Amino acid sequence: VPGLSVKVALSKNNNLTYRKIYDIKPLLYDFGREGSGGRILGDLIGSSLSPDPGREKLVNQYGRFSSYQFNGQISYKKDFEQHHIDAFAVYEQYESTYSGIALTRYNYPVVRTDQIFATSPDPLNQSSDGSEFESARLSYVGKANYSFANRYLVSASLRRDGSMLFAPENQWGWFPSMSAGWRISEESFFKDNIGFIESLKLRASYGLTGNDNVGGWLWQEQYGTDPKNGSIYLGNVLQSSLYYSNIPVKDLTWEKSKSYNFGIDATVLKSLSVSADYWTRNTYDILGPRILALPSSFGAALPAQNYGKVDSHGFELEIGYEGKTNFGLGYHIRGNFSYATNKVVQKDYASNGLPAYNPNGKPTNFVVGLVNTGIIRTQADLDKLPSGYTVYGVDPSMGALSFKDISGPLNAPDGKIDSYDLDVISLKGNVPYTGGLSLAGYWKGLILEVFFQGNFGQEKLYYDLQARQADLYDIPWKHWTDSWTPENPGAKYPRAYEP
């Protein structure tokens, strides 16, 4: 049949892995310290084994992973007059299995070497573990493309995916998508009146996708054991027991994302190209726990449910220019810029939680902390603080930071800085802006290209308390030299941490 083609593909994968962990206590040497600051190493005065690890051990791990994927595709293409049709249907099947075992032996009675015979034969110094899992997915995919006179473009696809991770009645999901384009520059009214734009296309698309990466078997009752330490006494002997580990969720289903995209592509004056997109995405049925909405006295954990919602949107812009010199040297300049952000629409929030930690209406990576009101630079600044003012129980002192007193146990400011005073200090935990620039030159088969890429606009929390406790031999950050001291009360940063 003209235009009809069939393709079949099968791939098989087998991986055998072996890993050895040889975990022993290294020998540490102790040297005397000399000099006024004790920073000069002197003579060797002794040695000892490191306290870490707590128990020396040798671990042998073996694993076997096997998978296959089978694909069958039938395609059809046809051109008649100004019409073009391109369609295909795909069948896809995937399965995988894994089994692994680990043997651990502790302590070395005589000699340390990475061999089992050198470890302790005592049964109390031996342990083993193992695991198995399997996964499977089945998909049917159909797609059709149609164009007329190279001006009107339409594409539609439909996926039907099945996953073994869900209950039988919820294993299958339908995921459609559709796009359309209009080459407006091919219309006579455009060609005859606008000569400096060689190509202009408007396009739009819609798509629904699914995600089954939600853990497995949550729709079934599950039980756990405690085989190593035991959890119940029968007489005077501690025995293992079986316990109920989850409440099943029969209606667990796919996480879904509904996306819309609107774009424009143009070529101006034969050398300048512009492409712009605006997109929105609504992700819903996100799997999440619901225990946060219950008091701790409930006595059990509610199962995860498909209830979360997150909205995202952004735009992308790419501009390029291509040219050629009289010497045969060709070149191009391309730049791109994008912006993206999101907002949590629905996510569980503890019934008695602090308002700052309520994720609803905020980006996914918002930052919570105390609100800094400045450095306590002078005794006058210290005297202005309320009587009994403390920061997590620590009395204020010059050179330290002071913070905004927002609330307290009685829902009112109480003159004490603690977790009740936490607030959102940044909504820019994600990277909102990205950009890139590509510069290239080509001459007689030689190509030189330079590419720059970066992102900006994100705010991160710098945990200076830990950094200022750097090791004795670390090189300190330069900005620490502008920390508050009695001689430098106008410094930019508070005083260095005092252990």
N, C-alpha and C positions, 0 to 999 in steps of 0.2 A: 504494500500500500504506500504510494508516494507520500512522504512527509511523516510516516509513522516509524518510530524506533523503540526498541526495547533494550533495557540494560539491567543486568543482575550483578550484584557485588556481595561478596562474603569475606569478612575479615575475622581472624581468630587470633587471640592473644593469650599467652601463658607466661606468667612471671613467677619465678621462684626466688625467694629472698632469704638471706641469712645475715644475721647481725649479731655481733659479739660486743658486750659491754664489760670492760675490765675496769672496775672501780675500786681503787686502792687509796690508802692514805699516803700522800706525798710526804717526804722528809723535809721539815722546815728548819732553817738555820737561824740562830739568834745571835745578833751582833751587839756589842756595846755601842752606846751613843756618846759622842763627844761634841765639844763646841758649846757655846752659850745657849743655843737653841736646841741642842740635842739632835741636830740634823746630819751630823757627820758619822758615818759608820766606822766603828773601831774594830777591835779584835773579835774573833769568833769565841763566844762564851758557852755555846751549847747547841743542842739540836733536839727535836722532838717530832713525832708523827702528827700530822694535821688531825684535828678533831672531826674534820669532814672528809669523807662520808662517815656517818655514825657506825656503820658496819661495812667492812670490805666485802665485795661480792663479785661474782662472775655470772653473767647472764648470756645464755644462748637462745636466740629467737629464730624461729623458722616460720615462713609464711608462703602460701601458694594462692595466687590470684589467677582466675581464668575468666575469660569473657569472649563473646562473639557478637557480631553485628551483621545482620542480613538486610540488604536493600534491594528492592525491585522497583524499576521505574519504567513507565510507558509514556512516550512523548509524541506530540503531533504538531506539525507546523504546516501552514497553508497560506499562500498569497493568491488573491484573485482581485483583479482590477486595483482599486486603491485600498483594499482591505488586507490586514495581516492578522493571523490568528496563531498563537503559540500557547499550547496547553500541555500539562503533564500531570500524572498521578503517581504517588510514591507509597510503597509499603515499607515500613521500617520496623525491625524487631531487634531487641537488645536484651542480653542476659549476662549476669556476672555472678561469680561465687568467690568467696575467700575463706580460707581456714588457716589458723595460725596457732602456734604453741610456743611457750617460753619456759625455759628451765633456769632456775636461779639457785646458786649455791653460795653460802656465806662463809667468811673467815678462811684463813690460810694457816694451818697449824705449823708447818715447817718452812715452806718456801713460797714466795709469791711468784706465780707465773700464770699466764692466761689459759690454763688447762684445767679441766674438771678434776683430774686426779689430785691436784694440789689443794683443792678446797676441802672443807671439813666434811667427813662422811656422816656426821651426826644428823639424824632425821630432823632435829630441831633447827638445823642450819640449811634446810632445803625447802624449796617451794616451787610450784609450777602453776601455770595459768594457760588458758587458751580461749579462742573465740572463733566464731563462724558467722558469716552473713551472706545474704544473696540479694540480688536486685534484678528487676525486669521492667521493661517498658515496651509498649507497642504503639505504633503511630500510623495513621493514614493521612496523607497530605495530598491536596489537590490545588492546582493553580492554573489560571487562565489569563493570558494577556491579549488585548485587542487594540489595534490602532487603525485609524482611518486617515489616509492621505498624509501620514506622518504629522498630523496636526492634533488629533484627539487620541489620547492614550488612556486606557483603562486596564487595571490589573486587580484581580480578586483571588484570594486563596482561602482555604479552609483546612484546619488541622483537627483531627480527632485523636487525642492522646490518652492512653491508658497507663496507669501506674499501680504497681502492687502495694504501694505504701498506704493506700486508702482501703476502706471497706469496699466489698464488691459492688455495692450499689452506688458508690461515689468514685470509682476508679477512673471513669471516663470524663473527659472535658472537651468541649467544643471551643475552638479558638479561630475566629474569622479575622480577616484583614482585607482592606481594599484601598486602592490609590487611584488617582486620576490626574492627568496632566493635559495642559492646553498650550501648544506651541503657537502663541498668538502672533509671533513674527512671521508665520507662514500664511497668515490671512492677507488677502489682497488689500484690504483697507489699511493694513499696517505697512506692508511692503511699499505701497505707492506713496505713503505720506511721511514715513519716518525712515530716513536712510542711514543715520549714524548708529542705529541699533541693529546689528546683524542677526541676533538671536535673542528671543525672549520667551521663556516658558514659565507658566504658572502651574503649581502642583499642590495637591493636598492628599493626606492619607489618614487612615484609621486602622488600628490594630488592637487585638486582644490577645495577650499571651498568658501562659500559665507556668507556675513553678511548683514542683512537687518536693522540693528540698525542705521538708518539714519534719524529718524524722520518720521512723517506720513503726508500724504496728500499734500506734496509739489508739486505734479503734478496737483493740482487743484487751481483755484483762491480762495483766502482767503480774508476775510473782518474782520475788528475789530471795536469795539465800545469803547467809553469812558463814561460809564454810571454813574460814581461817580462824576466827576468834570465837565463834559460837555466840549464841545470844540467849540461851535458855538452859537452866539446870534441870536435869533429870536425876534425882538423888543428889550425889555429890559431884556429878560429871557435867561439865559444860558442853552442851550439844548445839549443833547447828539447827536452824529452824527456817521455815518457809513463811514469808510475809507478803501481804498484799501491797503492791507498789504503785498502782495507779487506778484512776477511775476512767473507764474507756469512753471514747468520744466517737460514736457511730457516724456522725455527720461531718467528720473532718474532711476537708476538700482542698482543692488547688488554691494557692495564692494567685491572684490575678492582677494584671496591669492593663489598663485601657489607655491607649495613647492616641493623640491627634498631632498632626504635623502640617504646617502650611509653609510653602517655600516659593522662591523665585530664583531663576537662573537667567543670566543675561550676558551677552557679549557686545561690547561697545567699541566702535572705531577699530574693529578687527583685532585689537591687541589687549583690550582691557576686559577681564571677566569678573563677574560678581555673582555670588551665590549667598542667599540669606534664608534662614529657617527660624520659625517660631514653633515651639512644641509645648504640649502639656501632657502630663501623665497622672492618672489616678490609680493608685495601687490599693487594692482592698482585699478583704478576706485574709489579711496577714495573720499568721499564727502567733499567738501570744498567751501567756499565763494570765489567770484572773484572780489569783490568790491575793494580790495587792489590794483588791477592793473588799477583802474580808478581814475581820479582826483575827488576831492570832489565836483567840479562844475557839475558833472554828474547829481546830483539831485535825484538819486534813487539807490536802492541796487539791484545789479544783483542777481539772484537766485543761490543757491548752485548747483554745478555741480560735476559729477563723473570724475575727471581729475587727482587727486593726485596719486603719485607713491612713494613707499618706498621699498628699498632693504635691506634685512637682511641676515646674515650668522653667523655661529658659529660651534663649535664642543663640543662634550661631551665624557668624558672618565670615565669608572668605572673599578676598579680593586678590586678583592676580594680573600681572602684566607680562607679556612676552614681546621680545623685540629682536632685531638683528642689525648689526652694524655693517658699514660698507666693506669691512675687512673680512666678512664671513663669520664673525663672532656672534653667536646667538646667546641669549640670556633670558632668564625669567625671574620675577620677583613675586612671591606669594605670601600673603599675610592672613592670619585667621584669628578670630576673637570669639569667645563664647561666655555666656553667663548662665548659671543654673542655681536654683534654690529649691527648697522643699518646705513643707509644713505638715506637722502631724495633725490629722483631723480627729482620730479616735485611737486612744491607747489607754490601757488600764492605769489607774492612779490610786494610790493608797487612800482609804477613806479618812485617815487621820494624818495624812502626809503634809509636809510643808508646801505652801503654794509655789515656792520656787522650783520644786521638782515636778510640778504638773506639766507633762510634755505637750498637752493639747494646745494647738495654736502656735507652736514654736517649731523651729527647725529641728531635725533629728539630733544634731550634735551641739545643742546649746550648752553653755558653761555656767555653773553655779558657784558662787563664792561669797565672801564678805565684801561689802562695799567700802573701799578705802576712802577715808576722809582727810588723809594727809599724814605727814610725819610730825610727831611730837618733838619740835625742835628746841624749845626753850622751857624753862621752869614755868613761865607764864602760860604756855600751851598746856602744860601738865596740870596747872592749877585750875584751868577752865573745865576740866573733865568732871562729870558728876561724882559725888561721893559714893564710894563703893564700886566704881567702874572697874571691870576686869575683862580680859579677853581669854575666854575659856579657862577662867580661874586664875589667870596670871595678872598681877598688878601692873598698871601702865608705868612706863619709864621713858626718859628722854631718848630720842633716837628710834623709838619703836613706832609702828603704824597705829593710828586710831581708826575705828570703823564705825559705820552708821548703825545706830541702835534702832532696829526696825520693829521688833516684837519681843515677846517673852511668853512664859507659860500661861499668863492670863490674857493673851492676845493684845498686849500693850507694851510699849517700851519699858524696860525695867532697869536700865543702867548697866546691864551686863551683856557682853558680847558672847554669843554662843550660837548653836545651830539654829535657834529661832530667828537669827538675823541674816541667814543666808538668803541671797537674792540672785536673780539672773544677771550676770555681769557681762555676758556676750551672747549674741545670737548668730555669731559668725564662726561656728565650729567647723563648718564645711568650707571647702574652697569654692567661692562663687565665680571667680574670674579665671580664665585660662587664655593664653595667647601663644602664637607661634609665628615665625618668620623664616621663609626659605629663600635663599639667594643662590642662583646657579648660573654657570656659564659653560658653553659647549662650543668646541671648535675642532673640526676634522676628526670627529670620533672621540675626542677627549672631553670629559665632563668633570667639572668641579662644582660641588654643591655644599653649602653651609646651611645648617638648620639650627634655629634657636627656638626654645620652648620654655614657658614658665607659667606660674600661677600666682595669684595674689588675692588679697582681700580677706584672707582667713585670719582669725585671732586664736592664739593658743595660750594655754595656761602654763606659765613658767614657774615651776616649783622651786623657788630659790632657796627655801629652807634646807632642802637636801643638798643642793649644789654647793652651798657655803660650808658644808661639812666635808669638803673634799679631802682627799688623802694628803698627807704631809708633803708629798713630792709632786703633787699635781700642780700644773701651771694655772693660776687663778684667772678668772675673767677680768678684763681691763676695767669694766664698769664698776667693779667692786672698789676701785680706788676712789670712786665718787660716792662712797657710803658716809652716813652721818657719823661724825665724831665731835667731841666738845670743841675741837679746833676748827671743824668744818660743819657748822650747824646748818648751812644753806645747801647741803649736798642734795643730789637728785634722788638718791636711794636711802632707805633706812639703814640703821647700823648693821654691821655684820653679825651673823648668828653667834651667840655665846652659849656653848654647851654647858 
